[in-house]
Amino acid sequence: MTVSASTVYANLQKIDQVDPLTSAVYREQAQEVLATPSIELRLRRAIADLLNRANQELAMKTVTSEDSY
């Protein structure tokens, strides 16, 4: 499924409001955008910043017995 870079950006802005599975999908989509050189560098940098913040927040969360990596 191909999603526009602007949609990926919007999804990352609300990543803390979705379930873990949707969050993983958003992260994967962001990685695909970051690996696409034809997408404007400014937008890729903005997405990289949001993804980095989301990853930092994920690292700080408490893992429960139902969580899996």
N, C-alpha and C positions, 0 to 999 in steps of 0.2 A: 504494500500500500504506500503510495507516494503522497506525501503531505507537503504543502508549501512551507517555505522557511518562515513566513510570517505566522502561519498557524502553529508551527513548532515553538516559535517565540511566545505566542499567546498561551500555549499549553504549559510551557515552563513557568510562566508567571503564576499559574494556579496549581502547580504540581503538589503543593502541600495540602490541597483540598481534595485530592483523589485517593483512591485505594492503591495499595502497593502494586497490583498488577498493572493498572493504568499508568502509574508512575514509571514503572519499568519500560512500558511502551513509549512513553514520552522521552525517556532518556535514550532509548535506542534510536528514535527518530532524530533527536538532537545530534547524536553521533553521526548519523547519515548525512545530515546537513553540514556538519563540520568537515566531513570528508569530501564535500562537493566543491571543487575550486571555482565552478562557474557562479556560485552564489556570492553576492557582494561581501567583501571582507568586513565591512562595518557591521553587517547583519550577523555574519558568522562570529565575530568577536562578541557581540551582544548576547548571542545564544550561548557561547562558551562561558561568559560571565554568569549567566543565569544557571547553567548546568553545574558550574563549579559551586555556586552557592547552595544549590539543591543537594549536591553530593556531600558538602560539608554538613548540612543539616541532617542528612540521612546518617552520616557517620556518628553524629551526636545522639541519635535516638537510642532508646533502650530496646534491646532485642528480647522478644518473648519466646516462649517455647514453641509457638506456632509459626514464627518467622523462619525463613530459610534464605540462604544466599546461593 
